[in-house]
Amino acid sequence: MLGFPAFTGHDEPGRQGHSDAATRASVASALHAAADIEADEITVSISGSYIILEGFVRRRGDVERAIEIAEGVVGRGYVRARLLRR
């Protein structure tokens, strides 16, 4: 883990009760802190209980890595990716 603890112990699945802004900021920070992925062209948004990752990545495997990082923050199964590789 990158030093961004998963949100646990709250009632709402996925975001576990945190505000949209706090959740987006936590996911974006985790993506930018990861040394193994270029996150400059990734946008984080929220739709219902899901984190949506949109934009572009540069290398093979970056889509899966971005999802893994985001799930490390909000939990497995609450991330949807609309990322394209350039």
Beta strands, then each sheet from edge to edge (+ up, - down):
strand 1: 42-47
strand 2: 50-57
strand 3: 79-85
sheet 1: 1+ 2- 3-
end
